[in-house]
Amino acid sequence: DGQRVISGSGDKTLKVWNLATGEELFTLNGHSQWVSAVAVTPDGQRVISGSVDCTLKVWNLETGAELFTLNGHSRSVSAVAVTPDGQRVISGSVDNTLKVWNLETGAELFTLTGHSQWVRAVVVTPDGQRVISGSDDNTLKVWNLATREIIVTFTGDTSIYCCAVAPDGTTIVAGEASGRVHFLRLENMIEG
């Protein structure tokens, strides 16, 4: 809604703030280790947190209540993204995998395997059909969410720390540990 901001912290909590006044609205308690990733559903009603405790938690953003915990990763959760329809959440982990979860039930739907190191970044294209992940294995991978297959892999010189996709759904920006930033065209990657 543009009026609140959510922060995750090493103190194991999330805090919800009034963006206009800077006032803390409430604290979300439940993780047993520091909170390493946060995403909000498109409708602004739920927040999903990933933690070093290997879990994700889904929270009601109006009440601050914990709705459920997503268990399945064997190591820290490092990145979280929500599909545009608000029905699924994708998590990246230090266990080298991505997992796709049903956001209504909390059920794990499937695991995406292909990275050989820590998955540091996850984004979903605006059409909800593709997932983009960046990893310490120096690669950025584009996945077809329906078939669960890797469409294309881009290899950098160092770890891919972050990535984003433009609203047009075709331009990907990826940041490397070296400080280099890549601007990639999704169509060119697939066709090439």
Residue pairs with C-beta under 8 A, 6 or more apart in sequence:
1 44
2 19
3 18
3 19
3 20
4 16
4 17
4 18
4 19
4 25
4 44
4 61
5 16
5 17
5 19
6 14
6 15
6 16
6 17
6 38
6 40
6 47
6 61
7 14
7 15
7 17
7 38
8 14
8 34
8 35
8 36
8 37
8 38
8 49
9 15
9 34
9 35
10 34
10 35
11 34
12 29
12 31
12 32
12 33
12 34
12 35
12 51
13 27
13 28
13 29
13 31
13 35
14 27
14 28
14 35
14 38
14 47
14 49
14 59
15 24
15 26
15 27
15 28
16 24
16 25
16 26
16 27
16 28
16 47
16 61
16 64
17 23
17 24
17 25
18 24
18 25
26 64
27 64
28 47
28 49
28 57
28 59
28 64
28 66
30 57
30 66
30 69
31 49
31 51
31 53
31 55
31 57
32 51
32 53
33 51
33 52
33 53
33 76
34 51
34 52
35 49
35 50
35 51
36 50
36 51
36 52
36 76
36 77
36 78
37 49
37 50
37 51
37 77
37 78
37 79
37 80
37 91
38 47
38 48
38 49
38 50
38 80
39 47
39 48
39 80
39 81
39 82
39 89
40 46
40 47
40 48
40 61
40 82
41 47
41 48
41 82
41 86
41 103
42 82
42 84
42 85
42 86
43 86
44 61
45 60
45 61
45 62
46 58
46 59
46 60
46 61
46 67
46 86
46 103
47 58
47 59
47 61
48 56
48 57
48 58
48 59
48 80
48 82
48 89
48 103
49 56
49 57
49 59
49 80
50 56
50 76
50 77
50 78
50 79
50 80
50 91
51 57
51 76
51 77
52 76
52 77
53 76
54 71
54 73
54 74
54 75
54 76
54 77
54 93
55 69
55 70
55 71
55 73
55 77
56 69
56 70
56 77
56 80
56 89
56 91
56 101
57 66
57 67
57 68
57 69
57 70
58 66
58 67
58 68
58 69
58 70
58 89
58 103
58 106
59 65
59 66
59 67
60 66
60 67
67 106
68 106
69 106
70 89
70 91
70 99
70 101
70 106
70 108
72 99
72 101
72 108
72 111
73 91
73 93
73 95
73 97
73 99
74 93
74 95
75 93
75 94
75 95
76 93
76 94
77 91
77 92
77 93
77 94
78 92
78 93
78 94
78 118
78 119
78 120
79 91
79 92
79 119
79 120
79 121
79 122
79 133
80 89
80 90
80 91
80 92
80 122
81 89
81 90
81 122
81 123
81 124
81 131
82 88
82 89
82 90
82 103
82 124
83 89
83 90
83 124
83 128
83 145
84 124
84 126
84 127
84 128
85 128
86 103
87 102
87 103
87 104
88 100
88 101
88 102
88 103
88 109
89 100
89 101
89 103
90 98
90 99
90 100
90 101
90 122
90 124
90 131
91 98
91 99
91 101
91 122
92 98
92 119
92 120
92 121
92 122
92 133
93 99
93 118
93 119
94 118
94 119
96 113
96 115
96 116
96 117
96 118
96 119
96 135
96 137
97 111
97 112
97 113
97 115
97 119
98 111
98 112
98 115
98 119
98 122
98 131
98 133
98 143
99 108
99 110
99 111
99 112
100 108
100 109
100 110
100 111
100 112
100 131
100 145
101 107
101 108
101 109
102 108
102 109
110 148
112 131
112 133
112 143
112 148
114 141
114 143
114 150
115 133
115 135
115 137
115 139
115 141
116 135
116 137
117 135
117 136
117 137
117 159
118 135
118 136
119 133
119 134
119 135
120 134
120 135
120 136
120 159
120 160
120 161
120 162
121 132
121 133
121 134
121 160
121 161
121 162
121 163
122 131
122 132
122 133
122 134
123 131
123 132
123 163
123 164
123 165
124 130
124 131
124 132
124 145
124 165
125 131
125 132
125 165
125 169
125 186
126 165
126 167
126 168
126 169
127 169
128 145
129 144
129 145
129 146
130 142
130 143
130 144
130 145
130 151
130 186
131 142
131 143
131 145
132 140
132 141
132 142
132 143
132 163
132 165
132 172
133 140
133 141
133 143
133 163
134 140
134 159
134 160
134 161
134 162
134 163
134 174
135 141
135 159
135 160
136 159
136 160
137 159
138 155
138 156
138 157
138 158
138 159
138 160
139 153
139 154
139 155
139 156
139 160
140 153
140 154
140 156
140 160
140 163
140 172
140 174
140 182
140 184
141 150
141 152
141 153
141 154
142 150
142 151
142 152
142 153
142 172
142 186
142 189
142 190
143 149
143 150
143 151
144 150
144 151
151 189
151 190
152 189
152 190
154 174
154 182
154 184
154 189
156 174
156 176
156 178
156 180
156 182
157 176
157 178
157 180
158 176
158 177
158 178
158 180
159 176
159 177
160 174
160 175
160 176
160 177
161 175
161 176
161 177
162 174
162 175
163 172
163 173
163 174
163 175
164 172
164 173
165 171
165 172
165 173
165 186
166 172
166 173
169 186
170 185
170 186
170 187
171 183
171 184
171 185
171 186
172 182
172 183
172 184
172 185
172 186
172 189
173 181
173 182
173 183
173 184
174 181
174 182
174 184
175 181
175 182
176 182
